[in-house]
């Protein structure tokens, strides 16, 4: 069984995951070029994954068979294990508990070659709805305190399969990085009685230099203290603390701005590997006036090296104002996007 172990100095929890060490890719040479291989996420291979927990599929298709548009399955090599009790305990000075949680994979499309940004907005909207449904279901388990949704795109970003997918890991503790955001946001709220994220949105809209794209409901901008070149955050303009409790009626707008933002980054930077994460409020808390859910999109253009690991500082060689201007001025190939959508329809 995996374990959660707590660093006694700074309070950071680490997952010691025995199951992850059994992945076949951990025993192959990861330094050479990636070679084509069997993909368990492609249609026709549904029996190679655990049984699905959610799927959006055609009415005439059967469970765990082809005919799906979005499919969610438990991770075959989970970081945390859903069965069992947490069993919090001490080992001398150290604290640890069983690695209880959940680990699921959202397979974004049946088309192996299509990245999320290449999907039409209607397909991305379905992916967002799958996020919401799985998060709403997982938060019913009272053992879980946080739901971390993240995407690794490209081998350099940590992806072990090329087929587009997102992951959700439910944890019995709130991650330190998120807790720091919650604490900082609460300090601002106690001082000014306003959400700091709402204040940032207002300032970025007024300034305009760091705005990448904007719709009636959402805004994407390069944060003032960007850690990485072309780092971009995407937030709802209306205050919402929990992603899964938001209005699904606005997901068409969210899908559109997510597609545009990812497409701009991909076009400008030649389809770089990237990570994106969803930061949302802990799942055992009510609506929070001081916190605001948001996506953080981070292209992998620089390496985190000794200085960053040793100090916690990040060195970003590209000012966010320049990055945002470059992305704003990037002319998207609308005809190409339309062609890819047409090709996708033909394959269905």
C-alpha positions as CSV (number, residue, x, y, z in Angstrom):
1,X,0.0,0.0,0.0
2,X,1.3,3.5,-0.7
3,X,2.1,5.8,2.2
4,X,1.9,9.6,2.8
5,X,4.9,10.8,4.8
6,X,5.3,14.3,6.3
7,X,8.5,16.4,6.2
8,X,8.9,17.5,9.9
9,X,10.6,20.8,9.0
10,X,8.3,22.5,6.4
11,X,5.2,20.3,6.7
12,X,5.3,19.0,3.1
13,X,3.7,15.7,2.5
14,X,5.3,13.2,0.1
15,X,3.6,10.2,-1.5
16,X,5.6,7.0,-1.4
17,X,3.8,5.1,-4.1
18,X,4.7,1.5,-4.6
19,X,2.2,0.9,-7.4
20,X,3.7,3.6,-9.6
21,X,7.0,1.8,-9.5
22,X,5.4,-1.1,-11.4
23,X,4.7,0.8,-14.6
24,X,6.4,-0.8,-17.6
25,X,7.8,2.6,-18.7
26,X,9.8,2.8,-15.5
27,X,12.0,0.0,-16.8
28,X,12.7,1.2,-20.3
29,X,15.3,3.7,-21.6
30,X,13.6,7.1,-21.3
31,X,16.5,9.1,-22.9
32,X,16.1,8.0,-26.5
33,X,13.2,9.1,-28.9
34,X,9.8,7.8,-28.0
35,X,8.8,4.9,-30.1
36,X,5.3,4.1,-31.3
37,X,3.7,1.5,-29.1
38,X,0.4,0.0,-28.1
39,X,-2.1,2.6,-26.7
40,X,-4.6,1.3,-24.1
41,X,-6.6,4.5,-24.4
42,X,-7.6,4.0,-28.1
43,X,-11.0,2.7,-29.1
44,X,-11.1,-1.1,-29.2
45,X,-8.7,-1.4,-26.3
46,X,-11.2,-0.6,-23.5
47,X,-10.5,-4.0,-21.9
48,X,-6.9,-3.0,-21.3
49,X,-8.0,-0.3,-18.8
50,X,-9.9,-0.7,-15.5
51,X,-13.7,-0.5,-16.1
52,X,-15.0,3.0,-16.8
53,X,-16.6,5.1,-14.1
54,X,-18.0,7.7,-16.6
55,X,-18.3,7.9,-20.3
56,X,-20.1,10.2,-22.8
57,X,-20.9,7.8,-25.6
58,X,-23.4,7.1,-28.4
59,X,-26.7,5.6,-27.4
60,X,-26.1,2.4,-29.3
61,X,-22.7,1.7,-27.8
62,X,-22.0,-0.5,-24.8
63,X,-20.2,0.2,-21.6
64,X,-16.4,-0.4,-21.8
65,X,-16.6,-0.7,-25.6
66,X,-16.0,1.7,-28.5
67,X,-18.4,4.5,-29.3
68,X,-17.4,7.0,-26.6
69,X,-16.4,10.7,-26.9
70,X,-14.9,11.1,-23.4
71,X,-14.1,8.2,-21.1
72,X,-13.0,8.2,-17.4
73,X,-11.3,5.2,-15.8
74,X,-9.3,4.5,-12.6
75,X,-5.6,4.8,-13.2
76,X,-4.1,1.3,-13.6
77,X,-1.0,2.4,-11.6
78,X,-2.5,4.7,-9.0
79,X,-0.5,7.1,-6.9
80,X,-3.0,6.5,-4.0
81,X,-5.3,3.6,-3.2
82,X,-9.0,4.1,-2.7
83,X,-9.6,1.0,-0.4
84,X,-8.7,1.1,3.3
85,X,-8.4,3.5,6.3
86,X,-6.0,6.3,6.6
87,X,-4.4,5.1,9.9
88,X,-2.6,8.3,10.9
89,X,0.3,7.4,13.1
90,X,3.8,8.4,14.2
91,X,7.2,6.8,13.7
92,X,9.2,8.5,16.3
93,X,9.6,12.1,15.2
94,X,7.9,11.4,11.9
95,X,4.2,11.4,10.9
96,X,2.7,9.2,8.2
97,X,-0.5,7.6,7.1
98,X,-1.7,5.1,4.6
99,X,-1.8,6.4,1.0
100,X,-5.6,6.6,0.8
101,X,-7.1,8.5,-2.1
102,X,-8.3,8.1,-5.7
103,X,-6.5,8.4,-9.0
104,X,-8.5,8.6,-12.3
105,X,-7.8,9.3,-15.9
106,X,-10.0,11.4,-18.2
107,X,-9.4,10.3,-21.8
108,X,-10.2,13.4,-23.7
109,X,-10.9,12.0,-27.1
110,X,-11.0,8.7,-29.0
111,X,-8.6,10.2,-31.5
112,X,-5.0,9.3,-30.5
113,X,-3.4,12.0,-32.6
114,X,-5.4,15.0,-31.4
115,X,-4.2,17.3,-28.6
116,X,-6.8,19.1,-26.4
117,X,-6.3,22.4,-28.2
118,X,-7.0,20.7,-31.6
119,X,-10.4,19.6,-30.5
120,X,-13.5,21.7,-31.4
121,X,-14.9,23.7,-28.6
122,X,-17.9,21.4,-28.3
123,X,-15.6,18.5,-27.6
124,X,-13.6,20.5,-25.0
125,X,-16.9,21.4,-23.3
126,X,-17.6,17.7,-22.9
127,X,-14.1,17.2,-21.3
128,X,-14.9,20.0,-18.8
129,X,-18.2,18.4,-18.0
130,X,-16.4,15.2,-17.3
131,X,-14.1,17.1,-14.9
132,X,-17.0,18.5,-13.1
133,X,-19.0,15.2,-12.8
134,X,-16.0,13.2,-11.5
135,X,-15.0,16.0,-9.0
136,X,-18.6,16.3,-7.7
137,X,-18.7,12.5,-7.2
138,X,-15.3,12.1,-5.6
139,X,-15.9,14.9,-3.1
140,X,-18.8,12.8,-1.6
141,X,-16.1,10.6,0.0
142,X,-15.5,12.3,3.3
143,X,-12.0,10.9,3.6
144,X,-10.9,13.2,0.7
145,X,-9.9,16.8,1.4
146,X,-8.6,17.9,-2.0
147,X,-9.1,17.1,-5.6
148,X,-6.1,17.9,-7.8
149,X,-6.8,17.9,-11.5
150,X,-3.8,18.2,-13.8
151,X,-2.7,17.5,-17.4
152,X,0.8,16.5,-18.6
153,X,1.2,17.1,-22.3
154,X,4.4,15.8,-23.9
155,X,7.1,13.5,-22.5
156,X,9.1,16.5,-21.1
157,X,6.0,17.5,-19.1
158,X,5.7,14.0,-17.5
159,X,3.3,12.3,-19.9
160,X,3.9,8.6,-20.3
161,X,1.2,8.1,-23.0
162,X,0.8,10.3,-26.1
163,X,-3.0,9.9,-26.2
164,X,-4.6,13.1,-24.8
165,X,-5.7,12.7,-21.2
166,X,-6.1,14.6,-17.9
167,X,-5.8,13.1,-14.4
168,X,-7.5,13.6,-11.0
169,X,-5.9,12.6,-7.8
170,X,-8.0,12.9,-4.6
171,X,-5.9,13.3,-1.5
172,X,-6.7,13.2,2.3
173,X,-4.7,16.4,2.9
174,X,-4.7,19.8,1.2
175,X,-1.4,20.2,-0.7
176,X,1.0,22.7,0.7
177,X,1.1,24.8,-2.5
178,X,-2.7,25.2,-2.4
179,X,-2.7,25.8,1.3
180,X,-0.3,28.7,0.8
181,X,-2.6,30.2,-1.8
182,X,-5.6,29.8,0.6
183,X,-3.7,31.4,3.5
184,X,-2.5,34.3,1.3
185,X,-5.9,34.9,-0.1
186,X,-7.5,34.9,3.4
187,X,-5.0,37.5,4.6
188,X,-5.9,39.8,1.8
189,X,-9.7,39.3,2.5
190,X,-9.3,39.9,6.2
191,X,-7.5,43.2,5.4
192,X,-9.6,44.5,2.6
193,X,-12.8,42.4,2.6
194,X,-12.3,41.5,-1.1
195,X,-11.1,38.5,-3.0
196,X,-7.5,39.0,-4.1
197,X,-8.2,37.1,-7.3
198,X,-11.2,39.3,-8.1
199,X,-8.9,42.3,-7.4
200,X,-6.2,40.9,-9.8
201,X,-8.8,40.3,-12.5
202,X,-9.9,44.0,-12.2
203,X,-6.3,45.2,-12.3
204,X,-5.3,43.1,-15.2
205,X,-8.4,44.1,-17.3
206,X,-7.6,47.8,-16.5
207,X,-3.9,47.5,-17.3
208,X,-4.3,45.2,-20.3
209,X,-0.6,44.5,-20.9
210,X,-0.7,40.9,-19.5
211,X,-4.1,39.9,-20.8
212,X,-3.9,37.0,-23.3
213,X,-7.6,36.6,-24.2
214,X,-10.9,37.4,-22.7
215,X,-14.6,36.5,-23.0
216,X,-17.8,37.7,-21.3
217,X,-17.3,35.1,-18.6
218,X,-13.5,34.3,-18.4
219,X,-10.1,35.9,-18.7
220,X,-6.7,34.5,-19.5
221,X,-3.6,36.4,-18.5
222,X,0.1,36.1,-17.7
223,X,0.5,36.5,-14.0
224,X,2.5,39.5,-12.8
225,X,5.1,37.2,-11.0
226,X,5.1,34.5,-13.7
227,X,7.4,31.6,-12.7
228,X,7.9,30.3,-16.2
229,X,8.0,31.9,-19.7
230,X,4.5,32.1,-21.1
231,X,2.8,30.9,-17.9
232,X,-0.9,31.7,-18.3
233,X,-3.7,31.6,-15.8
234,X,-7.4,31.3,-16.7
235,X,-10.1,32.4,-14.3
236,X,-13.8,33.0,-14.2
237,X,-14.6,36.8,-14.0
238,X,-17.4,36.0,-11.6
239,X,-16.3,35.0,-8.1
240,X,-16.4,31.1,-7.8
241,X,-14.4,29.2,-5.2
242,X,-15.2,25.6,-6.3
243,X,-14.8,24.6,-9.9
244,X,-17.2,21.7,-9.5
245,X,-20.0,23.9,-8.1
246,X,-19.8,26.5,-10.9
247,X,-22.4,27.0,-13.6
248,X,-22.1,24.3,-16.3
249,X,-24.0,26.7,-18.6
250,X,-20.8,28.7,-19.0
251,X,-18.7,25.8,-20.0
252,X,-19.2,26.6,-23.7
253,X,-17.5,29.9,-23.0
254,X,-14.8,28.3,-20.9
255,X,-14.1,25.7,-23.6
256,X,-13.7,28.4,-26.2
257,X,-11.2,30.5,-24.3
258,X,-9.3,27.4,-23.2
259,X,-9.1,26.3,-26.8
260,X,-8.0,29.7,-28.0
261,X,-5.4,30.1,-25.2
262,X,-3.8,26.6,-25.7
263,X,-3.9,27.2,-29.5
264,X,-2.1,30.5,-29.1
265,X,0.6,28.9,-27.0
266,X,0.9,26.0,-29.3
267,X,1.2,28.1,-32.4
268,X,3.6,30.7,-30.9
269,X,5.9,28.1,-29.3
270,X,5.7,25.2,-31.9
271,X,3.5,23.0,-29.8
272,X,5.6,22.8,-26.6
273,X,5.1,20.2,-23.9
274,X,3.1,21.8,-21.0
275,X,1.4,21.2,-17.7
276,X,-1.9,22.6,-16.6
277,X,-3.4,22.3,-13.2
278,X,-6.7,23.3,-11.7
279,X,-6.5,25.0,-8.3
280,X,-9.8,24.9,-6.6
281,X,-11.1,25.1,-3.0
282,X,-10.8,22.1,-0.7
283,X,-13.7,19.7,-1.2
284,X,-14.8,19.6,2.5
285,X,-15.3,23.4,2.8
286,X,-18.3,25.6,1.9
287,X,-18.1,28.3,-0.7
288,X,-15.2,30.7,0.2
289,X,-15.4,34.4,-0.2
290,X,-11.6,34.8,-0.3
291,X,-10.6,32.1,-2.9
292,X,-11.2,31.8,-6.6
293,X,-10.6,28.7,-8.7
294,X,-8.3,28.9,-11.7
295,X,-6.3,27.0,-14.3
296,X,-2.5,27.5,-14.4
297,X,-1.0,26.6,-17.8
298,X,2.8,26.2,-17.8
299,X,4.7,25.5,-21.0
300,X,8.0,23.5,-20.4
301,X,10.5,25.9,-21.9
302,X,13.0,26.1,-19.1
303,X,14.4,23.7,-16.6
304,X,14.0,23.9,-12.8
305,X,17.6,23.4,-11.7
306,X,19.7,23.7,-8.5
307,X,19.0,27.4,-7.7
308,X,15.3,26.9,-7.9
309,X,15.3,23.7,-5.9
310,X,17.6,25.2,-3.3
311,X,15.9,28.5,-2.8
312,X,12.3,28.2,-4.0
313,X,12.9,31.2,-6.3
314,X,12.1,30.9,-10.0
315,X,14.2,32.5,-12.8
316,X,11.9,33.6,-15.7
317,X,13.8,35.0,-18.7
318,X,10.6,36.3,-20.4
319,X,8.7,39.2,-18.8
320,X,5.0,38.3,-18.7
321,X,4.1,41.6,-20.5
322,X,6.1,40.5,-23.5
323,X,4.8,37.0,-23.4
324,X,1.1,38.2,-23.3
325,X,1.7,40.7,-26.1
326,X,3.2,38.0,-28.2
327,X,0.3,35.6,-27.6
328,X,-2.3,38.3,-28.2
329,X,-0.7,39.2,-31.6
330,X,-0.5,35.5,-32.6
331,X,-2.8,35.1,-35.6
332,X,-4.6,31.8,-35.1
333,X,-5.1,29.7,-38.3
334,X,-8.9,29.6,-38.1
335,X,-9.2,27.8,-41.4
336,X,-6.8,25.2,-40.1
337,X,-8.9,24.8,-37.0
338,X,-12.0,24.4,-39.1
339,X,-10.2,21.8,-41.3
340,X,-9.3,19.8,-38.2
341,X,-12.8,20.0,-36.9
342,X,-14.1,18.8,-40.3
343,X,-11.6,15.9,-40.3
344,X,-12.7,15.0,-36.8
345,X,-16.3,14.9,-37.9
346,X,-15.4,12.7,-40.9
347,X,-13.7,10.1,-38.6
348,X,-16.7,9.7,-36.4
